[in-house]
Amino acid sequence: MTNSTELETVFGPDAAQTQALHTVFARRGFRSTNDYTDIDEALAFGSEALGTELVCTEIVRACELKTQRCFFVRRNQEDRIEGFIALLYLNDAGFRALMYGEFCPQNPDLSHLASPSERAAAIYVWCLAGDGDSARRSVVRAVTEARRKAFPDIALFARPVSREGRMMTAALDAPSAGAAWLGWVPARPAAVQANALVAAE
């Protein structure tokens, strides 16, 4: 059975943003999970879909347990996983490690990840995968909408190696220079955010 993070249990300095993230993802059919079987199934699907071996289930589960906003899956009508989103919320130490080339996506140092009681300094888009056009579109739309509505105020990084990743960085208006490029979508200045909120009212 999936062990999903319920919105009522969200806490910490990023609670409102994290709740917004969960709401956006849920609207696109994605639910958070730390269940070993869910993660294992998703990674097996992702490895096949992306044509490359992904990190092991234990690492992903450890990151989800630390951040409680890392791993989200979407199931189809047959209850098979057809897409997943993996995000790493970095604390100040993780942000510095990323900037100095010391961050390791293959086996993240848990001390670099923001727990619910820490404010996130940056988001690293770890992996995206979708099976079929509908699932792929849902992956991209979920991440791009969450970027606008949940965490527009911190930097977002991605290393696009999949179609979904390239679609996402393009949708976020980031340049793309292939798999070796570490894409950076800067935070929106506070004044721009305030103007956008006023315009939306």
Secondary structure, DSSP 4 states (H G I P E B T S, - for coil): ---PPPGGG--STTHHHHHHHHHHHHHTTEEE---HHHHHHHHHHHHHHHTS----HHHHHHHHHHHSSSEEEEE-TTS-EEEEEEEEEE-HHHHHHHHTT---TTS--GGGBPPTTS---EEEEEEEEESSHHHHHHHHHHHHHHHHHT-TTSEEEE---SHHHHHHHHHTT-----TT--EEEPPPPHHHHHHHHHHH-
